[in-house]
Amino acid sequence: MDLPQDVLDHGDRVFGLLDQGLDEQAEPELRALLRQVERHLGPDEPGTVELYDVLGGVLYRLHRLPESEAMHREALTRYRRSLGPEDATTLACAHNLGTTLVMRGEVEEGTALLEETYRLRTAADGPDDPDTLVSAKTLGSILFTHHDRPRGLALLEDTHARCLREFGRDDELTLDTCSDLAAALWESDRRTEAAQLLIGLFQDYHRLAGWDHPLTQQTRERLFRMGVRVQ
């Protein structure tokens, strides 16, 4: 069933707000859009379910984690019912829910969901697929922080190496993984390696985004706390 033009126009306005980073302004409009789309398309149509997941992400960024969890849970239930548990869209939603659960302090359930998502993504698309590597990076950081430092560190090291090989050092996922790996190495008393990685990361952010970019300055501050000064 096609959506009426007024609903399509409403969707364009909502996603325009999201593209501008105006999450707080977009959130009530997104809820209204979800009600309209669900009324026209039904509860399990992918277009409807996607909006539940999008709303969960907006609420996550607004630090409204209980509401975010509820939206991601609803989306995952519907995706599993309509698309199946191993569909790529279902797994992306499972990843979002797992991350939200960990942030809420529901670490065991969140980690189990992320472990399953990583396993299914690896089986379906291989270890070097971008979605698999996103799962690996997230899971590695959570394992290191909450469960198993050696396994988490090993997963971060492997993910960083794969990202460098597949995407290069300027890719956003490579940069994010490098940041997490540097922190894990520092906490593991491999501090020379951590500082070397972070110096390289600072230089990359400086080159790509400029001196005044928040990521450049945040990395500079991390190095200062390590006792390393950069200009």
GIQUI-V677121 format. One record per backbone hydrogen bond with DSSP energy under -0.5 kcal/mol. CO is the residue of the C=O (numbers start at 1). NH is the residue of the N-H. E is the energy in kcal/mol with one decimal. If there is no record, write none. Layout:
co=(CO	CO)
nh=(NH	NH)
e=(E	E)
//
This chain:
co=(4	4	5	6	7	8	9	10	11	12	13	14	15	16	17	18	21	22	23	24	25	26	27	28	29	30	31	32	33	34	35	36	37	38	45	45	46	47	48	48	49	50	51	52	53	54	55	56	57	58	59	60	63	64	65	66	67	68	69	70	71	72	73	74	75	76	77	78	79	79	84	87	88	89	90	91	92	93	94	95	96	97	98	99	100	101	102	105	106	107	108	109	110	111	112	113	114	115	116	117	118	119	120	121	121	122	126	129	130	131	132	133	134	135	136	137	138	139	140	141	142	142	143	143	148	149	150	151	152	153	154	155	156	157	158	159	160	161	162	163	163	164	168	171	172	173	174	175	176	177	178	179	180	181	182	183	184	185	186	189	190	191	192	193	194	195	196	197	198	199	200	201	202	203	204	205	205	206	210	213	214	215	216	217	218	219	220	221	222	223	224	227)
nh=(7	8	9	10	11	12	13	14	15	16	17	18	19	20	22	21	23	26	27	28	29	30	31	32	33	34	35	36	37	38	39	40	41	42	48	49	50	51	51	52	53	54	55	56	57	58	59	60	61	62	64	63	65	68	69	70	71	72	73	74	75	76	77	78	79	80	81	82	83	84	87	91	92	93	94	95	96	97	98	99	100	101	102	103	104	106	105	107	110	111	112	113	114	115	116	117	118	119	120	121	122	123	124	125	126	126	129	133	134	135	136	137	138	139	140	141	142	143	144	145	146	147	147	148	152	153	154	155	156	157	158	159	160	161	162	163	164	165	166	167	168	168	171	175	176	177	178	179	180	181	182	183	184	185	186	187	188	190	189	191	194	195	196	197	198	199	200	201	202	203	204	205	206	207	208	209	210	210	213	217	218	219	220	221	222	223	224	225	226	228	227	229)
e=(-0.5	-2.1	-2.7	-1.9	-2.5	-2.1	-2.0	-2.4	-2.6	-1.6	-1.9	-2.1	-2.3	-1.1	-2.5	-1.7	-1.4	-2.2	-2.2	-0.6	-0.6	-2.8	-2.0	-1.9	-2.3	-2.5	-2.0	-1.9	-2.8	-2.7	-1.9	-1.7	-3.2	-1.9	-1.3	-2.1	-2.6	-0.9	-0.5	-1.2	-1.9	-2.8	-2.7	-2.1	-2.0	-2.3	-2.6	-1.9	-2.2	-1.5	-2.9	-1.7	-0.9	-2.3	-2.9	-2.0	-2.2	-2.5	-2.7	-2.2	-2.5	-2.6	-2.5	-2.1	-2.8	-2.7	-1.6	-2.5	-3.4	-1.3	-1.0	-2.5	-2.0	-1.9	-2.4	-2.3	-1.9	-2.5	-2.8	-2.3	-2.1	-2.7	-2.0	-2.2	-1.7	-2.6	-1.6	-1.5	-2.3	-2.9	-2.3	-2.0	-2.2	-2.8	-2.2	-2.2	-2.6	-2.4	-2.5	-2.6	-2.3	-2.2	-2.2	-2.8	-0.6	-1.7	-1.0	-2.5	-2.0	-2.1	-2.5	-2.6	-2.3	-2.9	-2.8	-2.0	-2.1	-3.1	-2.3	-1.9	-2.7	-0.5	-2.0	-1.7	-2.8	-2.8	-2.4	-2.3	-2.1	-2.6	-2.4	-2.5	-2.6	-2.2	-2.3	-2.7	-2.4	-2.1	-2.9	-2.9	-1.2	-0.7	-1.0	-2.5	-2.7	-2.6	-2.5	-2.0	-2.0	-2.8	-2.5	-1.7	-2.1	-2.8	-2.2	-2.2	-1.2	-2.7	-1.6	-0.7	-2.0	-2.5	-2.2	-2.4	-2.4	-2.5	-2.0	-2.3	-2.7	-2.4	-2.2	-2.7	-2.7	-2.3	-2.8	-3.2	-0.9	-1.1	-1.0	-2.3	-2.9	-2.0	-2.2	-2.3	-2.0	-2.2	-2.2	-2.1	-1.2	-3.1	-1.3	-0.5)
//
